[in-house]
Amino acid sequence: MLFSLPAETLNCVMFELYNDNPMSLESFRLASKQAAEAAEPCFYRKIALRNEALHIEDELEAPAFLGQYNLIKSPLPNASLAVTQGIVLRLADTKDSISRYVRDLEIGPMTQELFSSISEETLVKVLRNLHHLEVFRWTTSNPIPLPVLHIFHDAWPRARLHATLLDRHPDQTLDTTLLNSPQLYTLSITVLSHEWLERVYTEYRRLTDIIMNSSGLRVLKLMNQNSQMAIADLDGKDTGPTRLWLEATANSLPALEELRIPGPSSYNLDTDYSICWKNRMNWQALQRLDVGHYAPHPFLKAITGEVPGLKVFSWGLQSIWGPRSQPWGTPVYANIVKTFFLSIQGLEEMCIRSWDNSGMMVPEPDNHNWHGYIRSSDELDNPTGVESLAEKPRLWLSILDQHGPTLRKLSISHETTWWGGWNEGMIWRLSNKAPRIEHLTLEVHFPPYDHNGGLREWSESCHLALASFMHLHTLIVYYRVGDDIYTEQEDFYITEFHEEIARNEVVKLLEVIQLHNPSSPMEKLVVVFANREKTNEWRFEARRIYDGTRRGSMVLGKMVMIGDLRSEDRSTSVQRSET
């Protein structure tokens, strides 16, 4: 009966299914030839012509069929090259139906070999043959051929151009042909600089002029790179600071919706510059802001009250040292950040890339009864310890008070190595203050419950803390093995502890989530056990598999070892309730 629906109605059904859960549509398309044909428009909506081996998805993230890119993994060494070339030929074929479905076409990233194998004429044919192109992505450091850009402008004058130029070499000049396109919507670029005889040669002068004249630019992501080699095509006019040259012009930047700037250690955000930037741009449209691993206080102070529509903010608690020192040890800096957060309404996503544990941990109750302690104690709002360090937990609690109800995604960096992670108290407080979080990534530090060859079993209250988020779709947990135990053999705990104990922790966590929230919408659970320096990791992932039942089941896949360890295929599953 489904396949008897009109084509337009059937397409709507397929897209609703795809938007709700791409993996369920992937299972559906394998059911029959009719199902595959019905699902085809969804899977060809976005296609990337790239070298898969260069930019392969995490093995735990990617299904066997990379649906959104229509790439099929293969153990053959030249498989990705052959697959990409095959897709190019299909797109250029006027008799092939897939060109009708493509809305989003990406070129790159790819090796020089693959790029050279696709002729300009073929790319021109591909662009001319498409029916409904909305987005064109150039994600390779190779300069765009002029005929390709011309046909894009002529055939698709309303399509958006996204340029990603990150992997750049000093002998490659700025691709001004690409960057001066009137359809440029997104620019992600590594800006090169080179110091020679106490003078800094940088591409920022030319880049600033380009950006000032890009009225349609809405997304700008900047990365700084100090080159050890002289940069091609730079002269004496290009000596100056490694940041946008806003002071040198009276022009304004376009009204950006997303902005990423390098950290203050490489991009000087002093007070005068921050005020200048505030006055040279309309900030009302900004929805996403990324300031790296820091919280640049002069910049945040300057734009406080200017970004009422901000929904996504990425920052860090790392102190800045050196000539532009901004340590966290003084209340004035914490108050600047607090005031900035208070000026925003309804933050939905937050990423904290660096997290300093000093003074941030919630005081531990004497009886370890976290659940009752969190709900009854006021000690969280009056942290003990040095006053300067107490500014951090107060800041964090004020952020949760302001934005917890609207927060949907939170990612706390697991890259730092000088602290042990979140304890139960912090997790309970987060659950209470931000009850509707759907995607959560953090590193945990739970008190020992038992000793098993260095690996600590978690108590049930630890599992309850993680299971207290009732709306989670994705939970990623990092746990450092032996972090609170001094040992000269730092790798011992990750190489010698019993794998079964680690697996049991993941299984128990799944069982607790199922028991306390039978209708949990969780689709993915990742638990990573790592040694102190995180040189070795034991990684477990469970995903929901739709196996004919309405709710499907959470299946725990093989354990993956990252580091100098051997990996074996093992799998088990934990069945979910079908209610």
ABEGO torsion letter per residue (X at the ends): XAAABBAAAAAAAAAAAAAABAAAAAAAAAABAAAAAAAAAAAAABBBBBBAAAABBBAAABBABBAAAGBBBBABAAAAAAAAAAAAAAAABAABAAAAABABBBBOBBBAAAAAABBAAAAAAAAAABAABABBBBABABBBBAAAAAAAAAABAABBBBBBBABBBAABBBBAAAAABAABABBBBBBBBBBBGGBBBBAAAAAAAAAAABAABABBBBBBBBBABBBBGBBAAABEBBBBBAAABABBBBBBABBBBBBAAABBBBAAAAAAAAAABBAAABABBBAEABBBAAAAAAABGABAABABBBBBABBBBEAABBBAABAAAAAAAAAAAAABBGBABBBBABBBABGABBBBBAAGBAAAAAAABAAAABBBEBAAAAAAAAAAAAAAAAAAAABABBBBBAABAABAEBBAAAAAAAAAABAABABBBBBBBBBBABBBGGBBBBBAAAAAAAAABAABABBBBBBBBGAABBBABAAAAAAABBAAAAAAAAAAAAAAAAAABAABABABBBBBBBBAAGABBBBBBBBBBBAGBAAEBBBBBBBBBBEBBBBBBBBBBBBBBAX
